[in-house]
């Protein structure tokens, strides 16, 4: 069934319906109407009904959550669209903003602040003018056609979400086969590093996905350093993982094969690729 129309509620716009419509606009490139849906809309699979209508039926492309019981998981319209796209589980893992967006839309700011362990006022403090403008401009239209500038931006947002989630999943699958965990013995506890070998496949952004990979592998409490190809040179970058205080790379700045070491010690760039030398440099960076 070819999608011909996207319908979402009129009035004020929120992040979940804006992002859900952005994903659908990117996928289908059809007009968005901001109005109450008709029975015909809800029964027509060629019309996506988003965040309104009181129905969740993916086969009919109806994506509303307001009819769910009070004790249901905090799924919003964006969650339902991501589920239908097969991206929800990975988006929940990779997009730190998704769970708070679900909480805000389904539980409200007070409960969300409690769950995030932040003051309620933080939401106002962090509210970006970009968010305000985009939501207000989206809300001001009763219909957005594909040639509307706001629609163009929405498509870019939807495209970037999809590309980020899918490319990160591809990178994590790649890292399973092309990365190693190193152990560097010291006078005290050993240092553990994640090492990624050089490859043309990752040349444009070698460090992409490393943090997500460590989290997915549940190694956050074990790893202290990252060693990955330097995209600006032929050597490697050495970085403290989560700013581990056990390493200070300024200690190796005088080594001939160290091209750069930050004075604050959190990163170094080296002109070597031999694993034994890389391990040696990590050992020299250990804080005594």
C-alpha positions, 0 to 999 in steps of 0.5 A: 500500500502506497502512503498518500497522506500523514494526519496528526492533531491540530493545536500545539505540537510536541517533540514526539509527534514532530519526530514521528511525522519527520520519520514518516515524511522522510520515508514517504514524502507525502503531505502532512495535515494537522487536523482531527482524523475522520473514520475514513482516515483511520480505516484507510491504510494509505493514510498515516494517523499519528498521535491522534485517533485513539487507535494503534494499528500498524497494519492500518498505519494508525499510531496513537498511544493516548488510549493505552492503560495508565500502567502501560509502558511509556510509549509515545507516537514516536515509539510506535512509528519506530517499532513499525520501522523495526528501529525501536530497540536500537533507537532506545539503545543508541539515542539517549534522548528517546527515553526522556522524550517518551517519559515527557509525553506520557508521564509529564515533566514532574515524573520525568524529572524524578526518573532522570534525577534532575530538578524540574527546572532543568527542562526550561534551562535546556530548552533550545531555541531550535526546538521552540522554533521548529515546534511552533512553526510546525504547529502554525500550519494546517498543512505542510506540502513537500515543498514547504521549508519546514517539511524539508527540515523535517525530512532531514531530521527523519533521515538523520535519525534513520541513518544514525541508528542503521549505520550505528548498528552496522558499525557495532556488527563490524566492531564485533569482528574487527576490535580487540580487548587488550590488557596492559600489565602495570605495577598495580591493576592492569589497564584494559583498552579497546583496540580497533584495527585500521581499515578503509571501511572505517577510515572516514570516522574510525571512532564512531560507535566505540562507546556504544559498542562498549556499552552493548558489550557491558564493558563500561566498568572494565575499559580505561582506554581506546586505541583507534586509527587516526583519521588525520594520519597513518597512526593511531589515536589514544584516548582515555575512556570516560576520562579515566584518571589512571591515564595521562597521555601528556606523560608520553609527549616527549616520545619521538613517535608521539605526534601530539599529546594534549596538555590535559592528558586525555588524548594523544596522536601517535605515528605508529601502528605496531600493537606492541609499541601501542601497548608500550605507550599505553603503559608509559601513560599510566599514572604512578 
